[in-house]
């Protein structure tokens, strides 16, 4: 499988990444390789970078630095 070294991740790759995070044991010595294999088209280093970005995003959300969206309830037009 060839490696796509650009930083863009497709929706499919993101979904595979999320599924792999839920599937593979982080304590496994092959964790990064398993994640990269599950994503497809990304190197271990790209997966590590993507994971660090995810952790940073989660930290910003949990620390209140990202505003909670004001979703509209589509069933009756009211804001949730």
C-alpha positions, 0 to 999 in steps of 0.5 A: 500500500502506498503512503499518502503523505499529505496532511489531508484526511478523508472522512473515511480515514477519520472514521477508520481512525475512530474505529481503530481507537475503539478497537485496539488496546493502547497498551499494545506494542503494535498500537501505532502500526495497528492504527496506521494499518486500519486507517490506510494510506497514512504512515505511523508518524501521520497517525501519531500527529493526528492523534496528538491533534485530537488530544489537543482538540479534546483538551480545548473542548474540555477546558471551555476554550471551544464554545458549545454549538447552539443546535436547533431541535429540528423536530419542533424548531426550538433551540436545544 
